[in-house]
Amino acid sequence: MTSMTSTQYTGTGASLVVSNFYLGWIGCTDHLLSLCVHDIIGKLESVKDILSTIRNIVLFTRQSRLANEALHKFQHSLGLVERQLIFDVITRWNSTFYMIQRFVEEKVCVTACLNEKVFQKHFMNMNTFKSIEWNSLEELISVLEPFEAATRKLAVDSSPTLSIVIPLLTTLITSTETRSTDSVFLKDIKDNLRHYLEERFSDIY
């Protein structure tokens, strides 16, 4: 791969790229994106609280035979495919995305399960059920979707180039722009994601 100096490329909305850009930086793009999202799901209290509730329910459903049977019973009664809830892996942020996505897709069945005795007995604190903020979960999915797509794109391209990375980052930056209709929860996530992106990709933005 030939090297590229800072005078050879400028992307839309990008500042001059440093002359040693190719000395390892591009290959770390997926890692840097991962760190940005990890900062959101691991440090932002509002997101941590929501994920904690989901993980408790998912883990119980997967570990308890009766809870798992209850989930499949409701899936079957609704004519849905019987499938497990997904438990995320801490080292892979996109597994958290898939966990949230599956949880929301199974909203009707999960809600029905929470009224079952096996769930109510396990979760004595009813606040566990009341604290599931479905709208916030859907907002979290929507703001993380572009990052999941970017992660997949980088994963299939073993040698990402500036022509791929710059537009990709520009798209992500644009996706974090806030709107007047955004909730406080969503605005907080977007603001933090944008900050982390600009901080970690400061050579460009």
C-alpha positions as CSV (number, residue, x, y, z in Angstrom):
1,M,0.0,0.0,0.0
2,T,1.4,3.3,-1.0
3,S,1.6,6.1,1.6
4,M,-0.5,9.2,1.3
5,T,0.6,12.6,2.5
6,S,-1.7,15.2,4.1
7,T,-1.8,17.2,0.8
8,Q,-3.1,14.3,-1.2
9,Y,-6.6,13.9,0.4
10,T,-9.1,16.0,2.2
11,G,-12.6,14.6,2.8
12,T,-15.9,16.4,3.2
13,G,-15.9,18.2,6.5
14,A,-12.4,16.9,7.2
15,S,-9.3,18.8,8.1
16,L,-5.9,18.0,6.6
17,V,-4.8,14.4,7.2
18,V,-1.5,14.0,8.9
19,S,1.3,12.7,6.7
20,N,1.9,9.5,8.7
21,F,-1.8,8.6,8.5
22,Y,-1.2,5.2,7.2
23,L,1.2,4.2,9.9
24,G,-1.4,2.1,11.7
25,W,-4.3,4.5,12.0
26,I,-6.7,3.2,9.4
27,G,-6.3,-0.3,10.6
28,C,-7.5,0.8,14.0
29,T,-10.7,2.5,12.8
30,D,-13.0,-0.4,13.9
31,H,-11.3,-0.5,17.3
32,L,-11.7,3.3,17.8
33,L,-15.4,3.1,16.8
34,S,-15.8,0.3,19.3
35,L,-14.2,2.4,22.0
36,C,-16.7,5.3,21.2
37,V,-19.7,3.0,21.7
38,H,-18.2,1.3,24.7
39,D,-18.0,4.7,26.4
40,I,-21.7,5.1,25.8
41,I,-22.9,1.7,27.0
42,G,-20.4,1.5,29.8
43,K,-20.2,5.0,31.2
44,L,-23.5,6.8,30.5
45,E,-25.6,6.2,33.6
46,S,-29.0,6.4,31.8
47,V,-27.9,3.7,29.3
48,K,-26.2,1.5,32.0
49,D,-29.4,1.5,34.0
50,I,-31.5,0.3,31.1
51,L,-29.0,-2.4,30.1
52,S,-28.8,-3.7,33.6
53,T,-32.5,-4.3,33.7
54,I,-32.4,-6.0,30.3
55,R,-29.5,-8.2,31.3
56,N,-31.2,-9.4,34.4
57,I,-34.3,-10.4,32.5
58,V,-32.4,-12.0,29.6
59,L,-30.1,-14.0,32.0
60,F,-33.0,-15.3,34.1
61,T,-34.9,-16.3,30.9
62,R,-31.9,-18.2,29.6
63,Q,-30.9,-19.9,32.8
64,S,-34.4,-20.9,34.1
65,R,-36.1,-23.7,32.4
66,L,-39.6,-22.5,33.4
67,A,-38.8,-18.9,32.3
68,N,-37.6,-20.2,29.0
69,E,-40.6,-22.3,28.5
70,A,-42.8,-19.4,29.3
71,L,-41.1,-17.3,26.6
72,H,-41.5,-20.1,24.0
73,K,-45.1,-20.6,25.0
74,F,-46.0,-17.0,24.2
75,Q,-43.9,-17.1,21.0
76,H,-45.8,-20.2,19.9
77,S,-49.2,-18.8,20.8
78,L,-48.5,-15.7,18.6
79,G,-47.2,-17.8,15.7
80,L,-43.7,-16.5,16.1
81,V,-40.4,-18.4,15.7
82,E,-39.3,-19.8,19.1
83,R,-36.0,-18.2,19.8
84,Q,-33.8,-17.3,22.7
85,L,-33.1,-13.8,24.0
86,I,-29.5,-12.8,23.4
87,F,-27.1,-12.1,26.2
88,D,-24.3,-9.8,25.3
89,V,-20.5,-10.3,25.5
90,I,-18.8,-7.4,27.2
91,T,-15.8,-7.3,24.8
92,R,-18.1,-7.0,21.8
93,W,-20.2,-3.9,21.8
94,N,-22.3,-5.0,18.8
95,S,-23.4,-8.0,20.8
96,T,-25.1,-5.5,23.2
97,F,-26.8,-4.0,20.1
98,Y,-28.1,-7.4,19.1
99,M,-29.3,-8.1,22.6
100,I,-31.3,-4.9,22.7
101,Q,-32.6,-5.4,19.2
102,R,-33.8,-9.0,20.0
103,F,-35.3,-7.8,23.3
104,V,-37.4,-5.1,21.6
105,E,-38.4,-7.5,18.8
106,E,-39.8,-9.8,21.5
107,K,-41.5,-7.0,23.4
108,V,-45.0,-8.6,23.4
109,C,-43.7,-11.9,24.6
110,V,-41.3,-10.4,27.2
111,T,-44.1,-8.2,28.6
112,A,-46.4,-11.3,28.8
113,C,-43.6,-13.3,30.6
114,L,-43.2,-10.6,33.2
115,N,-46.8,-11.3,34.3
116,E,-46.0,-15.0,34.9
117,K,-45.5,-16.2,38.4
118,V,-42.1,-17.6,37.7
119,F,-40.9,-14.1,36.8
120,Q,-42.7,-12.3,39.5
121,K,-41.3,-14.7,42.1
122,H,-37.8,-14.2,40.9
123,F,-38.0,-10.5,40.6
124,M,-39.6,-9.6,43.9
125,N,-39.0,-5.9,43.2
126,M,-41.7,-4.9,40.8
127,N,-39.7,-1.8,39.8
128,T,-37.7,-4.2,37.6
129,F,-40.7,-4.5,35.3
130,K,-41.8,-0.9,35.5
131,S,-38.3,0.4,34.6
132,I,-38.3,-1.1,31.1
133,E,-38.3,2.0,29.0
134,W,-39.3,0.6,25.6
135,N,-39.2,4.0,23.9
136,S,-35.6,4.6,25.1
137,L,-34.6,1.1,23.9
138,E,-35.9,1.9,20.5
139,E,-34.1,5.2,20.5
140,L,-30.9,3.5,21.5
141,I,-31.2,1.0,18.6
142,S,-31.8,3.8,16.1
143,V,-28.7,5.8,17.2
144,L,-26.5,2.7,17.3
145,E,-27.6,1.2,14.0
146,P,-25.2,3.3,11.9
147,F,-22.3,2.2,14.1
148,E,-23.3,-1.4,13.8
149,A,-23.5,-1.1,10.0
150,A,-20.1,0.6,10.0
151,T,-18.6,-2.1,12.1
152,R,-19.8,-4.8,9.7
153,K,-18.5,-2.9,6.7
154,L,-15.1,-2.6,8.2
155,A,-15.1,-6.2,9.3
156,V,-15.6,-7.5,5.7
157,D,-13.0,-5.1,4.3
158,S,-9.6,-6.4,5.4
159,S,-7.8,-3.3,4.1
160,P,-10.0,-0.2,4.6
161,T,-8.8,2.9,2.7
162,L,-9.4,6.6,3.2
163,S,-12.0,6.4,0.4
164,I,-14.0,4.1,2.7
165,V,-13.1,5.5,6.1
166,I,-13.7,9.2,5.5
167,P,-17.2,8.9,4.2
168,L,-18.0,6.3,6.8
169,L,-16.9,8.6,9.6
170,T,-18.7,11.6,8.0
171,T,-21.9,9.5,8.0
172,L,-21.5,8.6,11.7
173,I,-20.9,12.3,12.6
174,T,-24.0,13.3,10.7
175,S,-26.1,10.6,12.4
176,T,-25.3,12.2,15.8
177,E,-26.7,15.6,14.9
178,T,-29.5,16.4,17.3
179,R,-33.1,17.4,16.3
180,S,-35.7,19.4,18.1
181,T,-37.8,16.3,18.4
182,D,-35.1,14.2,20.2
183,S,-35.8,13.2,23.8
184,V,-33.4,14.2,26.5
185,F,-32.2,10.6,26.6
186,L,-31.5,10.5,22.9
187,K,-29.9,13.9,22.8
188,D,-27.6,12.9,25.6
189,I,-26.4,9.8,23.7
190,K,-25.9,11.7,20.4
191,D,-24.0,14.5,22.1
192,N,-21.7,12.0,23.8
193,L,-21.2,9.9,20.7
194,R,-20.3,12.9,18.7
195,H,-17.8,14.1,21.4
196,Y,-16.1,10.7,21.5
197,L,-15.9,10.5,17.7
198,E,-14.4,13.9,17.3
199,E,-12.0,13.2,20.2
200,R,-10.8,9.9,18.8
201,F,-10.7,10.9,15.2
202,S,-9.3,14.4,15.8
203,D,-6.8,14.0,13.0
204,I,-9.7,14.3,10.6
205,Y,-12.5,16.3,12.3
